[in-house]
Amino acid sequence: MSYINDALLKAQKEKKSPYAVYEPVLSVSGKKTGRPRKRLFLTGILIFFLWTAGTIVWLNWSGEKKAPATTPATVSPVQSVAPAMPQVAKIIIADNKNETGLKKETAFAKIEPGLKVKPEIADSKILYAQAVKKQQEGNLEEARNLYRKVLKIDPQNIQALNNLGVIHMNTKYYKKAIMRFNDAIKLKHDYPDAYYNLACLYAQQNDTNRSLSYLKNAIGFNPQVRKWAENDSDLKVLADLPEFKKILEKK
């Protein structure tokens, strides 16, 4: 039986002999078939996802960075288009004195729209009106403090200087009163109120010569002062003087 087995083995070898040379190649290539393609495919998918994710992140970042520049500016409701109305402040003018040292006259200070008025000056007008009111009510201490605040804001307010001098005169602080009246005259040399009040002050001190001199100046700048002087009790020491009667005569 051995020769039969040998014949079969020999026939089998001869049958395989045409492909025996390629067997190592085929077996090796067969083992590696599909792996490079699979890796390349996975690598491509990974690159695509990374590129997509990077693009999305970049777009979001650039959009957030540019957002403030493209946001329209909001307009506050306060900045409406309604036209500005003129501001009117009621200011009391002290041209002359009565029992409290002031004349009961009023005027309106109108601030036109478009004019540049400092807030401090506007505040001083309000304080001045309050001071006059206190002075008319006889509250001289509060009026004095308010006039001083006005003069801190507006040192050239001749009416505040004059009215403050009237308060000092009524409270017998004559030196301070003279200083305030003279301060007003320095700012406005033809201001009749200050001259008239100096005439009253010196009349109270029985200095008739100075009183008549200031009274003449006051009438020279404002002839209406004659009416003030006719019945002013502060000038009663002048009533019987011929010169006083003469200067009261209308020309």
ZADO-1210 file (C-alpha; in nm, 4 decimals, padded with zeros to 6 digits):
<atoms>
<atom x="00.0000" y="00.0000" z="00.0000" code="MET" pos="1"/>
<atom x="00.2918" y="00.2314" z="00.0421" code="SER" pos="2"/>
<atom x="00.3405" y="00.2768" z="-00.3269" code="TYR" pos="3"/>
<atom x="-00.0203" y="00.3836" z="-00.3597" code="ILE" pos="4"/>
<atom x="00.0277" y="00.6483" z="-00.0906" code="ASN" pos="5"/>
<atom x="00.3418" y="00.7716" z="-00.2567" code="ASP" pos="6"/>
<atom x="00.1591" y="00.7991" z="-00.5864" code="ALA" pos="7"/>
<atom x="-00.1196" y="00.9994" z="-00.4308" code="LEU" pos="8"/>
<atom x="00.1192" y="01.2382" z="-00.2583" code="LEU" pos="9"/>
<atom x="00.3111" y="01.2833" z="-00.5787" code="LYS" pos="10"/>
<atom x="-00.0078" y="01.3574" z="-00.7722" code="ALA" pos="11"/>
<atom x="-00.1140" y="01.6074" z="-00.5100" code="GLN" pos="12"/>
<atom x="00.2201" y="01.7858" z="-00.5277" code="LYS" pos="13"/>
<atom x="00.2039" y="01.8014" z="-00.9061" code="GLU" pos="14"/>
<atom x="-00.1452" y="01.9464" z="-00.8855" code="LYS" pos="15"/>
<atom x="-00.0299" y="02.2297" z="-00.6584" code="LYS" pos="16"/>
<atom x="00.2946" y="02.2919" z="-00.8352" code="SER" pos="17"/>
<atom x="00.1700" y="02.5708" z="-01.0804" code="PRO" pos="18"/>
<atom x="00.0546" y="02.7854" z="-00.7803" code="TYR" pos="19"/>
<atom x="00.3161" y="02.6797" z="-00.5286" code="ALA" pos="20"/>
<atom x="00.5411" y="02.9722" z="-00.6181" code="VAL" pos="21"/>
<atom x="00.2629" y="03.2346" z="-00.5467" code="TYR" pos="22"/>
<atom x="00.1392" y="03.0755" z="-00.2247" code="GLU" pos="23"/>
<atom x="00.3516" y="03.2899" z="00.0119" code="PRO" pos="24"/>
<atom x="00.2501" y="03.6088" z="-00.1702" code="VAL" pos="25"/>
<atom x="-00.1161" y="03.5240" z="-00.1786" code="LEU" pos="26"/>
<atom x="-00.1223" y="03.4185" z="00.1835" code="SER" pos="27"/>
<atom x="00.0568" y="03.7381" z="00.2982" code="VAL" pos="28"/>
<atom x="-00.1482" y="03.9777" z="00.0813" code="SER" pos="29"/>
<atom x="-00.4658" y="03.8066" z="00.1884" code="GLY" pos="30"/>
<atom x="-00.3931" y="03.8755" z="00.5514" code="LYS" pos="31"/>
<atom x="-00.3331" y="04.2470" z="00.4928" code="LYS" pos="32"/>
<atom x="-00.6192" y="04.3183" z="00.2508" code="THR" pos="33"/>
<atom x="-00.8668" y="04.5886" z="00.3827" code="GLY" pos="34"/>
<atom x="-00.6615" y="04.7377" z="00.6728" code="ARG" pos="35"/>
<atom x="-00.5029" y="05.0383" z="00.4940" code="PRO" pos="36"/>
<atom x="-00.8368" y="05.1323" z="00.3372" code="ARG" pos="37"/>
<atom x="-01.0128" y="05.1087" z="00.6704" code="LYS" pos="38"/>
<atom x="-00.7540" y="05.3289" z="00.8412" code="ARG" pos="39"/>
<atom x="-00.7675" y="05.5855" z="00.5608" code="LEU" pos="40"/>
<atom x="-01.1450" y="05.6000" z="00.5824" code="PHE" pos="41"/>
<atom x="-01.1414" y="05.6492" z="00.9604" code="LEU" pos="42"/>
<atom x="-00.8726" y="05.9144" z="00.9289" code="THR" pos="43"/>
<atom x="-01.0809" y="06.1036" z="00.6713" code="GLY" pos="44"/>
<atom x="-01.3896" y="06.0956" z="00.8930" code="ILE" pos="45"/>
<atom x="-01.1861" y="06.2222" z="01.1907" code="LEU" pos="46"/>
<atom x="-01.0377" y="06.5088" z="00.9857" code="ILE" pos="47"/>
<atom x="-01.3831" y="06.6058" z="00.8606" code="PHE" pos="48"/>
<atom x="-01.5282" y="06.6192" z="01.2114" code="PHE" pos="49"/>
<atom x="-01.2318" y="06.8177" z="01.3418" code="LEU" pos="50"/>
<atom x="-01.2560" y="07.0666" z="01.0539" code="TRP" pos="51"/>
<atom x="-01.6332" y="07.1043" z="01.1042" code="THR" pos="52"/>
<atom x="-01.5966" y="07.1582" z="01.4788" code="ALA" pos="53"/>
<atom x="-01.3167" y="07.4106" z="01.4258" code="GLY" pos="54"/>
<atom x="-01.5259" y="07.6022" z="01.1714" code="THR" pos="55"/>
<atom x="-01.8229" y="07.6219" z="01.4101" code="ILE" pos="56"/>
<atom x="-01.6046" y="07.7453" z="01.6981" code="VAL" pos="57"/>
<atom x="-01.4378" y="08.0087" z="01.4775" code="TRP" pos="58"/>
<atom x="-01.7729" y="08.1365" z="01.3466" code="LEU" pos="59"/>
<atom x="-01.9140" y="08.1673" z="01.7000" code="ASN" pos="60"/>
<atom x="-01.6025" y="08.3464" z="01.8278" code="TRP" pos="61"/>
<atom x="-01.5911" y="08.5921" z="01.5394" code="SER" pos="62"/>
<atom x="-01.9645" y="08.6601" z="01.5733" code="GLY" pos="63"/>
<atom x="-01.9316" y="08.7411" z="01.9456" code="GLU" pos="64"/>
<atom x="-01.6348" y="08.9667" z="01.8796" code="LYS" pos="65"/>
<atom x="-01.8162" y="09.1719" z="01.6156" code="LYS" pos="66"/>
<atom x="-02.1493" y="09.1889" z="01.7956" code="ALA" pos="67"/>
<atom x="-02.0840" y="09.5101" z="02.0008" code="PRO" pos="68"/>
<atom x="-01.9767" y="09.7002" z="01.6884" code="ALA" pos="69"/>
<atom x="-02.2969" y="09.6194" z="01.5033" code="THR" pos="70"/>
<atom x="-02.5340" y="09.6790" z="01.7967" code="THR" pos="71"/>
<atom x="-02.7356" y="09.9981" z="01.7316" code="PRO" pos="72"/>
<atom x="-02.7003" y="10.2708" z="01.9924" code="ALA" pos="73"/>
<atom x="-03.0046" y="10.3065" z="02.2139" code="THR" pos="74"/>
<atom x="-03.1668" y="10.6455" z="02.2646" code="VAL" pos="75"/>
<atom x="-03.2646" y="10.7381" z="02.6174" code="SER" pos="76"/>
<atom x="-03.6293" y="10.8379" z="02.6614" code="PRO" pos="77"/>
<atom x="-03.5088" y="11.1588" z="02.8281" code="VAL" pos="78"/>
<atom x="-03.3621" y="11.2764" z="02.4990" code="GLN" pos="79"/>
<atom x="-03.7017" y="11.3281" z="02.3458" code="SER" pos="80"/>
<atom x="-03.7737" y="11.5678" z="02.0646" code="VAL" pos="81"/>
<atom x="-04.0071" y="11.7870" z="02.2696" code="ALA" pos="82"/>
<atom x="-03.9066" y="12.1558" z="02.2393" code="PRO" pos="83"/>
<atom x="-03.7611" y="12.3206" z="02.5456" code="ALA" pos="84"/>
<atom x="-04.0029" y="12.5582" z="02.7168" code="MET" pos="85"/>
<atom x="-03.8773" y="12.8911" z="02.8503" code="PRO" pos="86"/>
<atom x="-03.8043" y="12.8864" z="03.2221" code="GLN" pos="87"/>
<atom x="-03.9703" y="13.1670" z="03.4152" code="VAL" pos="88"/>
<atom x="-03.8610" y="13.2527" z="03.7664" code="ALA" pos="89"/>
<atom x="-04.0541" y="13.5033" z="03.9736" code="LYS" pos="90"/>
<atom x="-03.8027" y="13.7500" z="04.1112" code="ILE" pos="91"/>
<atom x="-03.8955" y="14.0213" z="04.3600" code="ILE" pos="92"/>
<atom x="-03.7205" y="14.3510" z="04.2965" code="ILE" pos="93"/>
<atom x="-03.6236" y="14.5661" z="04.5933" code="ALA" pos="94"/>
<atom x="-03.6186" y="14.9164" z="04.4456" code="ASP" pos="95"/>
<atom x="-03.7200" y="15.0918" z="04.7635" code="ASN" pos="96"/>
<atom x="-03.8015" y="15.0211" z="05.1257" code="LYS" pos="97"/>
<atom x="-04.1178" y="14.9938" z="05.3266" code="ASN" pos="98"/>
<atom x="-04.1506" y="14.8855" z="05.6901" code="GLU" pos="99"/>
<atom x="-03.9335" y="14.5822" z="05.6218" code="THR" pos="100"/>
<atom x="-03.6939" y="14.7667" z="05.3942" code="GLY" pos="101"/>
<atom x="-03.8394" y="14.6509" z="05.0622" code="LEU" pos="102"/>
<atom x="-04.0809" y="14.7796" z="04.8025" code="LYS" pos="103"/>
<atom x="-04.3677" y="14.5473" z="04.7069" code="LYS" pos="104"/>
<atom x="-04.2983" y="14.5064" z="04.3376" code="GLU" pos="105"/>
<atom x="-04.2464" y="14.1929" z="04.1336" code="THR" pos="106"/>
<atom x="-04.0959" y="14.1103" z="03.7984" code="ALA" pos="107"/>
<atom x="-04.0407" y="13.7984" z="03.5956" code="PHE" pos="108"/>
<atom x="-03.6937" y="13.6936" z="03.4857" code="ALA" pos="109"/>
<atom x="-03.7387" y="13.4955" z="03.1654" code="LYS" pos="110"/>
<atom x="-03.4690" y="13.2563" z="03.0489" code="ILE" pos="111"/>
<atom x="-03.5103" y="13.2022" z="02.6769" code="GLU" pos="112"/>
<atom x="-03.4452" y="12.8529" z="02.5336" code="PRO" pos="113"/>
<atom x="-03.1085" y="12.8223" z="02.3696" code="GLY" pos="114"/>
<atom x="-02.9404" y="13.0730" z="02.5996" code="LEU" pos="115"/>
<atom x="-02.6519" y="12.9341" z="02.7978" code="LYS" pos="116"/>
<atom x="-02.7276" y="13.0064" z="03.1641" code="VAL" pos="117"/>
<atom x="-02.4995" y="12.8669" z="03.4295" code="LYS" pos="118"/>
<atom x="-02.6848" y="12.6420" z="03.6773" code="PRO" pos="119"/>
<atom x="-02.5240" y="12.8345" z="03.9638" code="GLU" pos="120"/>
<atom x="-02.6727" y="13.1633" z="03.8452" code="ILE" pos="121"/>
<atom x="-03.0158" y="13.0037" z="03.8123" code="ALA" pos="122"/>
<atom x="-02.9809" y="12.8762" z="04.1697" code="ASP" pos="123"/>
<atom x="-02.8816" y="13.2231" z="04.2911" code="SER" pos="124"/>
<atom x="-03.2033" y="13.3695" z="04.1444" code="LYS" pos="125"/>
<atom x="-03.4087" y="13.1145" z="04.3371" code="ILE" pos="126"/>
<atom x="-03.2178" y="13.1869" z="04.6579" code="LEU" pos="127"/>
<atom x="-03.2604" y="13.5607" z="04.6012" code="TYR" pos="128"/>
<atom x="-03.6392" y="13.5254" z="04.5693" code="ALA" pos="129"/>
<atom x="-03.6469" y="13.3203" z="04.8897" code="GLN" pos="130"/>
<atom x="-03.4360" y="13.5804" z="05.0707" code="ALA" pos="131"/>
<atom x="-03.6653" y="13.8662" z="04.9664" code="VAL" pos="132"/>
<atom x="-03.9679" y="13.6689" z="05.0844" code="LYS" pos="133"/>
<atom x="-03.8064" y="13.6079" z="05.4236" code="LYS" pos="134"/>
<atom x="-03.7115" y="13.9746" z="05.4483" code="GLN" pos="135"/>
<atom x="-04.0667" y="14.0865" z="05.3726" code="GLN" pos="136"/>
<atom x="-04.1947" y="13.8462" z="05.6367" code="GLU" pos="137"/>
<atom x="-03.9578" y="14.0046" z="05.8896" code="GLY" pos="138"/>
<atom x="-03.7379" y="13.6951" z="05.9220" code="ASN" pos="139"/>
<atom x="-03.4182" y="13.8953" z="05.8858" code="LEU" pos="140"/>
<atom x="-03.1771" y="13.6282" z="06.0098" code="GLU" pos="141"/>
<atom x="-03.2804" y="13.3728" z="05.7471" code="GLU" pos="142"/>
<atom x="-03.2925" y="13.6448" z="05.4836" code="ALA" pos="143"/>
<atom x="-02.9382" y="13.7509" z="05.5729" code="ARG" pos="144"/>
<atom x="-02.8084" y="13.3941" z="05.5397" code="ASN" pos="145"/>
<atom x="-02.9806" y="13.3499" z="05.2041" code="LEU" pos="146"/>
<atom x="-02.8381" y="13.6755" z="05.0677" code="TYR" pos="147"/>
<atom x="-02.4913" y="13.5619" z="05.1691" code="ARG" pos="148"/>
<atom x="-02.5414" y="13.2361" z="04.9800" code="LYS" pos="149"/>
<atom x="-02.6512" y="13.4349" z="04.6754" code="VAL" pos="150"/>
<atom x="-02.3365" y="13.6486" z="04.6933" code="LEU" pos="151"/>
<atom x="-02.1136" y="13.3417" z="04.7203" code="LYS" pos="152"/>
<atom x="-02.2576" y="13.2210" z="04.3916" code="ILE" pos="153"/>
<atom x="-02.2924" y="13.5628" z="04.2287" code="ASP" pos="154"/>
<atom x="-02.0690" y="13.8249" z="04.3980" code="PRO" pos="155"/>
<atom x="-02.1861" y="14.0929" z="04.1521" code="GLN" pos="156"/>
<atom x="-02.5522" y="14.0732" z="04.2468" code="ASN" pos="157"/>
<atom x="-02.6090" y="14.4385" z="04.3393" code="ILE" pos="158"/>
<atom x="-02.9663" y="14.3788" z="04.4574" code="GLN" pos="159"/>
<atom x="-02.8488" y="14.1181" z="04.7075" code="ALA" pos="160"/>
<atom x="-02.5785" y="14.3586" z="04.8281" code="LEU" pos="161"/>
<atom x="-02.8321" y="14.6393" z="04.8641" code="ASN" pos="162"/>
<atom x="-03.0887" y="14.4261" z="05.0468" code="ASN" pos="163"/>
<atom x="-02.8246" y="14.2843" z="05.2773" code="LEU" pos="164"/>
<atom x="-02.7246" y="14.6429" z="05.3574" code="GLY" pos="165"/>
<atom x="-03.0888" y="14.7229" z="05.4388" code="VAL" pos="166"/>
<atom x="-03.0965" y="14.4316" z="05.6864" code="ILE" pos="167"/>
<atom x="-02.7762" y="14.5546" z="05.8530" code="HIS" pos="168"/>
<atom x="-02.9205" y="14.9066" z="05.8714" code="MET" pos="169"/>
<atom x="-03.2469" y="14.7833" z="06.0280" code="ASN" pos="170"/>
<atom x="-03.0520" y="14.5820" z="06.2872" code="THR" pos="171"/>
<atom x="-02.8261" y="14.8843" z="06.3620" code="LYS" pos="172"/>
<atom x="-02.5093" y="14.7341" z="06.2104" code="TYR" pos="173"/>
<atom x="-02.4345" y="15.0599" z="06.0338" code="TYR" pos="174"/>
<atom x="-02.0721" y="14.9918" z="05.9371" code="LYS" pos="175"/>
<atom x="-02.1656" y="14.6662" z="05.7666" code="LYS" pos="176"/>
<atom x="-02.4578" y="14.8363" z="05.5964" code="ALA" pos="177"/>
<atom x="-02.2349" y="15.1149" z="05.4608" code="ILE" pos="178"/>
<atom x="-01.9907" y="14.8542" z="05.3267" code="MET" pos="179"/>
<atom x="-02.2636" y="14.6653" z="05.1434" code="ARG" pos="180"/>
<atom x="-02.4150" y="14.9816" z="04.9902" code="PHE" pos="181"/>
<atom x="-02.0727" y="15.0985" z="04.8754" code="ASN" pos="182"/>
<atom x="-02.0008" y="14.7549" z="04.7288" code="ASP" pos="183"/>
<atom x="-02.3164" y="14.7862" z="04.5192" code="ALA" pos="184"/>
<atom x="-02.2173" y="15.1371" z="04.4055" code="ILE" pos="185"/>
<atom x="-01.8718" y="15.0133" z="04.3020" code="LYS" pos="186"/>
<atom x="-02.0355" y="14.7565" z="04.0780" code="LEU" pos="187"/>
<atom x="-02.2925" y="15.0031" z="03.9405" code="LYS" pos="188"/>
<atom x="-02.2075" y="15.3672" z="04.0015" code="HIS" pos="189"/>
<atom x="-02.5554" y="15.4894" z="03.8966" code="ASP" pos="190"/>
<atom x="-02.7502" y="15.2492" z="04.1182" code="TYR" pos="191"/>
<atom x="-03.0020" y="15.4828" z="04.2923" code="PRO" pos="192"/>
<atom x="-03.1198" y="15.2326" z="04.5552" code="ASP" pos="193"/>
<atom x="-02.7825" y="15.2201" z="04.7287" code="ALA" pos="194"/>
<atom x="-02.7513" y="15.6009" z="04.7292" code="TYR" pos="195"/>
<atom x="-03.1019" y="15.6392" z="04.8699" code="TYR" pos="196"/>
<atom x="-03.0401" y="15.3841" z="05.1443" code="ASN" pos="197"/>
<atom x="-02.7180" y="15.5610" z="05.2406" code="LEU" pos="198"/>
<atom x="-02.9190" y="15.8827" z="05.2678" code="ALA" pos="199"/>
<atom x="-03.1607" y="15.7060" z="05.5040" code="CYS" pos="200"/>
<atom x="-02.8752" y="15.5554" z="05.7063" code="LEU" pos="201"/>
<atom x="-02.7019" y="15.8884" z="05.7640" code="TYR" pos="202"/>
<atom x="-03.0356" y="16.0515" z="05.8445" code="ALA" pos="203"/>
<atom x="-03.0841" y="15.7928" z="06.1204" code="GLN" pos="204"/>
<atom x="-02.7461" y="15.8985" z="06.2566" code="GLN" pos="205"/>
<atom x="-02.8438" y="16.2684" z="06.2316" code="ASN" pos="206"/>
<atom x="-02.5721" y="16.3308" z="05.9736" code="ASP" pos="207"/>
<atom x="-02.7925" y="16.5591" z="05.7621" code="THR" pos="208"/>
<atom x="-02.5185" y="16.6805" z="05.5288" code="ASN" pos="209"/>
<atom x="-02.4215" y="16.3333" z="05.4124" code="ARG" pos="210"/>
<atom x="-02.7850" y="16.2318" z="05.4003" code="SER" pos="211"/>
<atom x="-02.8752" y="16.5205" z="05.1696" code="LEU" pos="212"/>
<atom x="-02.5693" y="16.4552" z="04.9519" code="SER" pos="213"/>
<atom x="-02.6621" y="16.0912" z="04.8900" code="TYR" pos="214"/>
<atom x="-03.0257" y="16.1833" z="04.8403" code="LEU" pos="215"/>
<atom x="-02.9290" y="16.4275" z="04.5642" code="LYS" pos="216"/>
<atom x="-02.7245" y="16.1563" z="04.3916" code="ASN" pos="217"/>
<atom x="-03.0140" y="15.9114" z="04.4128" code="ALA" pos="218"/>
<atom x="-03.2583" y="16.1646" z="04.2600" code="ILE" pos="219"/>
<atom x="-03.0046" y="16.2510" z="03.9905" code="GLY" pos="220"/>
<atom x="-02.9949" y="15.8875" z="03.8760" code="PHE" pos="221"/>
<atom x="-03.3691" y="15.8296" z="03.9223" code="ASN" pos="222"/>
<atom x="-03.6149" y="16.1211" z="03.9632" code="PRO" pos="223"/>
<atom x="-03.8732" y="15.8772" z="04.1047" code="GLN" pos="224"/>
<atom x="-03.6724" y="15.8819" z="04.4285" code="VAL" pos="225"/>
<atom x="-03.8540" y="16.2061" z="04.5172" code="ARG" pos="226"/>
<atom x="-04.1710" y="16.0022" z="04.5709" code="LYS" pos="227"/>
<atom x="-03.9815" y="15.7586" z="04.7915" code="TRP" pos="228"/>
<atom x="-03.8515" y="16.0406" z="05.0099" code="ALA" pos="229"/>
<atom x="-04.1775" y="16.2303" z="05.0592" code="GLU" pos="230"/>
<atom x="-04.3192" y="16.0055" z="05.3311" code="ASN" pos="231"/>
<atom x="-04.0164" y="15.8002" z="05.4395" code="ASP" pos="232"/>
<atom x="-03.9902" y="15.8035" z="05.8186" code="SER" pos="233"/>
<atom x="-03.6148" y="15.7407" z="05.7968" code="ASP" pos="234"/>
<atom x="-03.5761" y="16.0917" z="05.6530" code="LEU" pos="235"/>
<atom x="-03.7889" y="16.2721" z="05.9100" code="LYS" pos="236"/>
<atom x="-03.4859" y="16.4642" z="06.0428" code="VAL" pos="237"/>
<atom x="-03.4628" y="16.6294" z="05.6996" code="LEU" pos="238"/>
<atom x="-03.8300" y="16.7215" z="05.6733" code="ALA" pos="239"/>
<atom x="-03.7932" y="17.0808" z="05.7994" code="ASP" pos="240"/>
<atom x="-03.4748" y="17.1612" z="05.6133" code="LEU" pos="241"/>
<atom x="-03.5176" y="17.4066" z="05.3231" code="PRO" pos="242"/>
<atom x="-03.2654" y="17.2161" z="05.1112" code="GLU" pos="243"/>
<atom x="-03.4648" y="16.8959" z="05.1568" code="PHE" pos="244"/>
<atom x="-03.7839" y="17.0698" z="05.0420" code="LYS" pos="245"/>
<atom x="-03.5983" y="17.2162" z="04.7496" code="LYS" pos="246"/>
<atom x="-03.4608" y="16.8886" z="04.6178" code="ILE" pos="247"/>
<atom x="-03.8076" y="16.7350" z="04.6417" code="LEU" pos="248"/>
<atom x="-03.9531" y="16.9958" z="04.4101" code="GLU" pos="249"/>
<atom x="-04.0127" y="16.8657" z="04.0586" code="LYS" pos="250"/>
<atom x="-03.8122" y="17.0371" z="03.7872" code="LYS" pos="251"/>
</atoms>
